[in-house]
Amino acid sequence: MTLEQSAPDDVEAAAAAAPQAASADAGVFAANGDEPSKPTDSNTSLAQERKLSRKLSISEMAQEQSTRRCPPPKYLRWIEWPFRVKNIQTHQYVEEATGHAMDHASRGPINQTGSFIGSAMIRFAAMEAGGANNVVFGNTKASSLLTVASLIVGVTAGVTMPFVGALVDHTNHRKAMGAVSAVIIVIAVGFQLMLNEDTWFAIFILEIIGGYFLIMHQVCTMAYLPDLTHDLDEMGHYTAHFMMKQYGVQAIFTSILIAVSFTRDFTNLQTAKLAAGMATALGVVNMGYAWTFLFRKRPKLREVPEGSNLYTTGFKQLMSTAKVVFKNYRALKWFMIALLFSPEAGAGVVLSIAVTFVTFLVQMSVREISIVSLILLITTVPGAYLSKLMCRWINPLNSFRCAEILFAIGNALFAGLVTGSTQRDKYLVYTFGGILGVALGWMFPSQRTLAVALIPKGQETEIMGLISFFGQIVGWLPAFVFTAMNQNGVSMRWGVSTISWFLLVSCFFTLFCGKFEDAVALVAESSDEYLHSFSKRGGGGSFADVGASEKSEVAVATADSGEKEVVA
């Protein structure tokens, strides 16, 4: 099988030079099972030309080279059907894209459950302390508990993520790390079902553990993202669909929660436990299926350098990669600096601030918070679709900027207009939940598409690790500022408003990225060189068959001379 699925510009010349290329129209996508199609007009001719020049992505290569030692049973295949995402050029399903969609659909409800459990938890803490502004342990107020948890998670993640990146980069355990972190997340959520007035502190610890491994899990899945495609339109299509499926599942999840809690007249605690139970079930099914059957193993990118170990090489690699990026890739450099102030690390950080605000200042119940969540989720779907359109119309960089500005303005108005716990204030929370939902649904897919566009191929894992590290270094800062202000008696409204400042600073730094087109052109050459090298290295044992004994031979037709290079 030819791994470098790139047809030459002149198909007739290639056919004359190499016999294998004579059937390029029929063979380029044979690995994907596509049937050759003959253009009937100019439009189909252009589409066919684009299809012929397309290179297989690493995920597609991994799928084709898999020995299928652990295929999903036929009676379970229906689980993945709602999450399948087609490639917009080949119209084929990529299994790892389906895995991403299923993983997103699990992480969304799990992350959202943290807001319901967290709200119930800080209510118990406030009851024990005798009030929200009273100290519950140490010098920490009950109303600061959730943001303190986010602060601990953020600082710990920032310190340890280089080591996690080294494990992903220098071992064959990328898939294992993704699977193990998923298991720990699901277990942490499951044990939150034991929440009551006597166990709230244990749940506080579980919130920290689950939050940390959620970030670690995101690092593992982000390492797979660039492997899906080399085409920006395809990547925008994938990321938008991942977010839409995640938000769609979350909307159904929250709708069931609201319907059951209202019809059964559940208390705050019962509503929170119902959310934890459903999220645990989703995690077991979706994450279990995706990491067992859909994600493939990856070979380590390089050996641990001599004189180093896994504990030190991650930090050394980050420094080395940062020097290369800051010297050679201007747009990527300023994008990563912008991430220092963007809430990517932290949608969890923003969530902890928001939950604290609506629980104590607006005095919303868990059921009312679930309504806000549903409104936010419904509006993130058009936000994700808007991201897909804007990435295509004005490029991912400008799309990301616009989304950040919308979020900053919406959040500032939210902090300024919601002043108490009246019904008017609650209606305003519902309204701004919709506005911020559009902004979130727009911002994160644009950010992911932009990151993939700016990374040269062959350096995805280390640069994705660097991007994740930059997102974590001060990702805890909004929680720190909010907690410090709250601990000193400053109104929560001012604490919430600081999120807008961070977003505007982030947007400001993206102005130094230069033109998006120039940035993409800069990484194109190194990307093509890597893909050619990877296609030659591919074959026996590179992916799911790491360590397998079988070998494959790859014939690479050379259009100019008709020679063949056989790679064992």
N, C-alpha and C positions, 0 to 999 in steps of 0.2 A: 504494500500500500504506500502511495506517495504521501509523505507527511506535509511537504510544502505544497499546499493546494493553491498554487498561484499560477494561472495561465499566462503565458507570454503575451506581449502586446500584439504580435503578429502570429495568429494561430496557424496560418498556412505555412509560414516559414518554420515554425516549431515542428509542424508535422513532417516537413521535409528533412529536418535535422535529426529528429528523434522519433522513432516509430511509436513510442508510447504517447507522444503528444498529439498524434494524428486523431485520436479520439478524445481530445480535450473536452469538447462539448459534453460528451457523455460521461467522462470520468472524473472531472474535477470534484464533483460532490458525491462520487460513488460511496465514499466512506459514510456519508450521512443518509444514504438511501434515496437521494433525489433522482428523479427521472429526467433525462435530457429534454429540454423544451426548445422548440424552434420558433424564432421570432416571426411574428406575422405582420408587424407594423413597426414604425420607428420607436414607439414607446417600449414595446417588448424587446426590441433589439438593444436599446440602452440598458434595460434591466438585466438582459442576459449578459451584456458586456461587463456590467458591474459585478454580476454574480461570478463570472469567470475569473475576475481579477481578485476575488476575495480569498484571504488566507484563513485556514482553519485556526480557531483560537486554541489556547492550551487546554481549556476545558473540553473542547470537542475532540482534541487529540487524546486526552485522558480517557474519554468515554469510548472512543474507538479502540484503544489499546487494552482496555480492561478485559481480564479473563472471565469476568462474570462469575467469580467463585461464590459470591453472596448476592444473588439477584433477589429482588423482592418477590414474595409469593404472589401468584396471580390473584388470590382472594384478598390481598391487601392493596393491590395497585389502585383501587378506586380512591384510596386516601389521598393520593397525589394529584388526582385529576383536577380539582378546583384550583390548584396552584401552578399548573403548567403554564409556561411562558414560551411562546414561539419566537424564534429568531426572525426578524423582519425581512431578512434577505433570503434565507434558505427555507423559511417556513417549517423548520424542524424544531422539535423540543430538545433543549439541552438539559440534561439531568441535573447538573450542578446549579443551573438557573432555577429549576424547580426546587432544589434543596434550599437555595437562598430564600425563595418565596415562602416555603414552609417554616424556615427558621425565623424569618421576620414575623410571620403570623403567630408564632409562639411567643417571641420576645415582647411583642406589643402588649398583649394582655398581662403577661408577667410583670412588665414594667408598670403598667397601669394599676395592677393589684397593689403595688407598693403605695400608691396614693390612698387607697381605701383602708388597707391595713395600717398605714402610717397615721391616717387621721384618727382611727379608733385607738391606736397606741398612744398618741400624744394626749388624747382625752383622758385615758386612764392615768397617765403620768401627771396631768394637771389635777385630777381628782386626788391623787396621793399627795401632791405637793400643797393642795389647798388653794390652787389658782394657777392660771396660765403663766403669770409673771412671778411666781414663787419658785425658789430653787428646788430642783428635784434630786440632783446629786452633784457633789462638788460645788461649783459656782454656776452651774448650768440651769437656766430657767426651763420649765416644762415646754414653753413655746419655742425654745431653740433646739429641741431634741432632734427633729428631723433634719434640720440644716447642719447640725453637728455630725450626724451620721453621714451626710453627703460630704462634709469636709474631711472626715476620716477616710472615706472611700477614695476621694479625689487625691489626697496626699499620698496614700498608700499606693494607688495605681500609678501615680507619677513617678514614684521611686522604683517600683518593681517592673514596670512595663518593658524596660530595656532587657531584662532577663527573660521575660516572656517572648520578646521579639527574637532573642538569641535562640530560644528553643524552637521557634517556628523556622528560623533561618538556617540553623546549623544541625538540625536533626530531621529524621523522617517522621516526626510525630505531630505534624500540623493537624492532621485529621483527628488523631487521638486527643490532642489538647482541646479541640473544638468539642469533641464528644464528652470528655470528662467534665469540662466546664459547664456543658449543658446539663449533665446529670446533677452536679452540685447546685446549680440554679434551681432546678425543679425540686430537689430535696428541700432546699431552704424555703421555697414557697410553700411546699406541702406541710412543713412543720409549723408554719405560721397559723395553721388551723387551731393550734392550742392556745391562741391569744385569749387572755382574760385579765382581770384586774391584778392577779398575782403573778402573771408571766410576762407582763409588758416589757420588762427589761431584757428578758431572754429573746423576745421578738426584736427588740432594738439591735441586739447582737446579730441575729439572723438577717436583718435588713442590711447591715454592713457587709456581712459575708456574701449574701446574694448580690448586692450592688457591685462589689469588687469583681466577682466572677462573671457578672454580666458585661463588665468592661473588658475583661480578659477574653470572653467569648466573642465579643465584637471585634477584637483585634484578630482573632483566628479567622472569622468569617470575612473580614475586610481583606485578608491576605489572599483569599480566593477570588475576590471581585475582579481584579484586572485580568484574570485568566479567562473570563467569559467571552471577551471580544476585543478586537483592535479598532473597531469602528465607533466613532462618537455617537452617531445616530442610534446604533444598536445599544450602546451603553446607556444612553438616555432613556431608551425604550425599556431596558431591563430595570434600571433603578426606579423609574416611575412606577412600573408594574409591581415591583417589590413593595414599595410604599403603599400603593393602592390596595394591594392584597392584605397587607398588614393592617391598614386602617379599616378596611372592610370587615375583617375578622374581629377587630376590636369593637367596631360598631355593633355587630351582632352580639358579641360578648356583653357589651354594656347594656344593650337593649334587653337581653334576657335578665340581666341583673336588676335593672329598673323594674321590669314587669313583675318579676317574682317578689322583689322586696316591697313593692307597693301593694300587690294583691294579697300577700301574706302578712303585711304590716310588720316587716322586719325591723329590728333595732339596728343601731349603727354597727354593733358587734356582729350580728347575724348577717348583715349585708356584706361586711368585710370578709367574713369566713366563707360565704357563698362565692365571692370573687376568687378567694385563694383556692378553693376546691376546683372551680372551673379552670383556672389558669394552670393548676397542676396537671389536670387531665389533658389540656391542650399541649403542654410541654412534653408529657410522656409520649403522646401520639405523634405530634408533628416533628419535634426535635429528634425523638427516637427513630422515626422513619428516615428523616433526612440524613442523619449522621451514620445510620447503619447502611443504607442502600444507595444514596445519591451522591454524597461527597466522596471524592476519590483521594487516595493517598498521593502525596507529593514527595519527590526526592529532596534531600537537603541541598540547598543551593551551593554550599561550600563547607569545607572542613573548618573546625575550630583552629585558628592560627596557632602556630607553635609558640609556646610560652604563655598561652592564655587558657582560660577555661570558660565554661558557660556563664559563670557569674560575672566575669569581667569583660568578656568579648562583646556582650550586648552594648555596654556603655562605650567601649572603644569603637564599635561599628557605628553607633549613633554619631559619635564625634567625627569619624571619618566620612560618613555619608553626609552629615551636615556641612562639612567643609566643601565637599564636591558640589552639593546643591547650592550653597551660598556663593560659590565661585562661578559655576557654569550655568545655572538655571534661575534667572532673575525672577520670573513669574512664580515659579514654585517656591522660591525663598520667601517672597512677600505674602504668598498665600498661606504658608505655614506660620508666619508671624501673625497674620490676621486670625488664624485659628486659636492663638493664645487667648483671644478675647471673645471668640464665638462660642455659643453654648452647645457645641457638638458633644463634648464629653458628658455633657451634660444636659442633655435634655433632662437627666435625672436630677441635676442641681436645680434647674429651673422648676421642675415638678415639686421638689421638696419645699421651695420657697412659696410656690403658689398654693400648695395644700395647707401649709402653715397659715398663710394669709386668709384664705377663705374659711378655715376652721375656726380661728380665734377672732379675727376682726369682723368678718362677714357672718360668722356663726352659722355656717351651712352644715347640714347633716350629711352623713355619708351618702344617703340617697340623692340629696341635692347636688353633691359633688359628682356623683355618677351621671347626673343629667348634664352638667357642664362638660364632663368627659365625652359624653355621647355627641353633644353639639360640636365640640372640638374635633372629634374623630370624623364626623360626617363632612365637615368642611375641609379636612385635610385631603380628602379624595379629590375634589376639584383643585386643591392646591398642588397635589402631585401631578395631576394632568396639566395644570398650568406650567409646572416646572418642565415637563416634557416639551411643551410648545415653545416656551421661552428659551430653553437651551438651543432649540433649533432656529428660532427667529433672531435672537440677539446674542447668542453664544452662552455657554455655561457660566463664564465669569460675570458678565453683566446680569445674568439671571440671578446669580447668588447675591450680588450687590442689592438688587431690587428687593429680593426677599428679606434681606437683613433690615433694610430701611423700613419696609412694611411692618416687620415684627417690632422694631424699635418704636415706631410711632404708635402702634396699637397698644404696646405695653405701657408707654408713657401715659396715654389717655386712660388706660385701665387704672393705673396707680393714682391718677389725678382725680378721676370722677367717682370712683368707689370709695365712699368715706365712712361707711358704717354697716349696720346689720338690718337695715330696713328692707322692705320688699322691693323698693326701687333699686337699691344696691344689688340685690340678688338678680334682678332683671338685667342690670348692667353687666354683671358677671357672665350671664348667659350670652349676652350680645358680644362681648369682647372675646368670649370663648370661641365664637365663630370666626371672628377676624383673625385671632392668633392661630386658629386651626389652619386657615388658608396659608398663613405665613409659614407655619411649620411644614406643612405638606409641600410647599414650594421650596423652602430653603434646603432641607437635608438632601433630597435627590439632586438638586443643582450642585450642592457641595460635593457629593460623591462623584458625580459626572465630571466636575471640574478637576478633582483630584486625579482621577484616572487619566484624563486628557493631558495633564501636565507631567505625568510620570513616564520616563523613558523605559521601554521594555527591557527586561533583563535585570531591572533594579526594583521591581514592584514590591517585593517583600520587605527589603530594607527601608525603602522610602515610605511605604505604607506604615511600617513600624515607626519611622521618624515622624510622620504626620500624626499618628495616634499619640506619640509621646508629646508632641507640641500641643495637642488637644488636651492633654492631661496635666502638663506642667503647672498651669495656673487655672485649670478648669474648675478648681475648687474655690477660686477667688470670689465669685458672686455669693456663694454660700458663706464664706468667711466675712464678707462685708455686711451681709444681711444679719448674720449672727452677732457680730460686734455691735451693730447699731441697735439690735433688739435687746442685747444684754445691757446696754447703756440707756435704755428707756426711750430710744428714738422710735417714732411711729413706723409701723410696718410698711406704710405706704411709701415712705422714703426708701426703705430697703428694697421694695419691689421695683421702684423706679430706676435703681442703679443697673438693672439688667439692660435697659435701653442704652445707657452710657457704654457698656461693654460692647454691645452690638454696633454702635456707631463708630467706636474706635476700630473695631474689626473691619468694618466697611471702608474706613479711611485708609487703612494699610493696603487694601486690595487695589487702591488707585495707583500704587507703585508697581503693579504687576506688568504694566505695559499692555501692548495689544495681544489679545488672545491668539490671533492667527500667527503672530511671530513666535509665541511660546510653543504652539503646537508644531510649527515647522522646525523649531530647534531640537525637539526630541524625536522627530520623525526618522532621521538618519540612523541614530543609535537603535531605535526600535526595529527597523528593517534588518539591521545587522544581527540583532539578537534573535529575531524570529527565524532567520535563515540558519543560524547556528543551532537553535533549539530543535528545528526540524531534523537536522542531521544527528543530534544527540539523542532524539526521541527514541521510540522503539523499546525493545525488550527491557522491561523492568523499570521504566521511568515513572510510572504513576501508580495505579492500583497494583501493579505487578512488581512493586519494589522488592527486590530479593528473589524474584522468581527465576527459575533456571532457563526458561525458554528464551530464545533470541529471535529477533526479526531482522530482516534485511530490507533496507529502504533504497529504492532506485530513484535517483534524482536526475531527471533529464536535463541536459544542458543544451539550450536552444541554439546557442551560437555555433557549437562544434559537433553536436550530436553525441558527445561522449557521455558516459554514465559513471556516476560515482556510487559505489555500493557501500553502505554504512552498516556494519554489523551491530 
